[in-house]
Amino acid sequence: MRIFTLLLLLCALPASFEAQESLPVEISSLYSKYGGFEFAVMMMDRDEWEVYRAWEGYDQSAVIAVIERHQSTPEYLAKKESRKQQRLMRSGECDCWIEPSESYTEITPDMQQFTGGAGIDVDYSHGPLSLPFNFNLFGIEYSEFYINSKGLISFTEPVIDWTPEELPDANYNIIAGFWADADYRLTGDIYYRITPEAVYVNWVDVGYYNNHDDRTISYQVVFSEDGSIAVGDGNNVQLCYESMQWAHGDVGGTGGCCGTDPATVGVDVLNNQDNFVQFGRFNFQDDSYNGPYGGGPADQDGCFWLNGKDFCLNVSGSDPNQAPIPTETPGNGCADTLYVCLNDTLDLNIGFLAPEDGQTVSISLSNVPLSPTTAPTSKTTSLISTLSLQERQTMWALTCWKSRLLMMELQRRLQS
């Protein structure tokens, strides 16, 4: 099916300007395997790209031209627009997602300064990009950053690593929005916007290695200067998940899941076993969640659990102590408003995640305007705590109160 699709997309591309008989045997074999230069560019795996780039006749500008022609075909553009419309239709399901506009910069193939593995539009990094503010990552301030194709924001160096690791063992200075083996050849783009107080990076409709577009992921990372209202509430990092449909590439996995290197979400710094935050290792295509830590199948998580969620955290300062982070709220993370109408019954579920290994979370309520019939119940484990309450509103015709204030109060009380 994929070969047939590529035939449709690339049939208009010109034949390679090099005669097969004049090529080295290993290059001629690659062209023969895939049906020519253009098809080879779109379909080679990492081992084959290593051979191809080692050839003295390798021309990266010709490779970029092939990819750009593919991405300008009517079929590709129609599919891209269709997926955008689907995102817009889902916009009410994810309050944190900001759809990239004309004010964003798209990272095109000619902007991918660092490449390795399968190269352009697969394994690449863009940067360094200058920051108009200093970003504080566990007490260290950075003035520039890199955007990496594998779902990472990195500081001090580009990161081209398609085998996600458990934090804090990554040995990079990173924000891991969704560290996984992504592939942009058939679908996917990265957009970014730098403002005076924050950076917004969106990975949009990204496929998975090797050359798959049947499932895609869209998510966003925001990081800001201290005190900025871009993230708010004293936080300087926000992770937002619009639609997450796959968790693993073909290296050790199949069909977008179930492999040896689950996707990682969190924040980490180099050579420090204390300063890190991990939200999970995602390996399955379901909504299961088994906590942030553990490499075994029983400890791993489903990527669907992330859909519609956003996490706000403060990684500024050298103190590694992190307050429990809201994961289940009326808006799935950092939402701030809850509406209750006359005679409505409200089922409110609030969940917190312990981002530190071994941390215990417990929940209590205070100063919340609930009627005497409210019956809160709570469930606590060493990693996750949830609280449920049912409120039948009979006192006000319309009440609006700030759930974010409740979140912050609970975070302060739960600080360990």
Salt bridges, closest charged atoms under 4 A:
GLU48 OE2 - LYS33 NZ 2.57
GLU50 OE2 - ARG53 NH2 3.00
GLU99 OE2 - ARG87 NH2 2.44
GLU106 OE2 - LYS80 NZ 3.68
ASP123 OD2 - ARG46 NE 2.76
ASP123 OD1 - LYS150 NZ 2.70
GLU166 OE1 - ARG281 NH1 3.06
ASP181 OD1 - ARG46 NH2 2.52
ASP181 OD1 - LYS150 NZ 3.01
ASP183 OD2 - ARG185 NH2 2.69
ASP189 OD2 - LYS80 NZ 3.42
ASP205 OD2 - ARG87 NH1 2.47
ASP213 OD2 - LYS79 NZ 3.30
ASP233 OD2 - ARG404 NH1 2.75
GLU242 OE1 - ARG90 NH2 2.90
ASP250 OD2 - HIS212 NE2 2.59
GLU328 OE2 - LYS309 NZ 3.27
GLU409 OE1 - ARG412 NH2 3.31
GLU409 OE2 - ARG413 NE 2.47
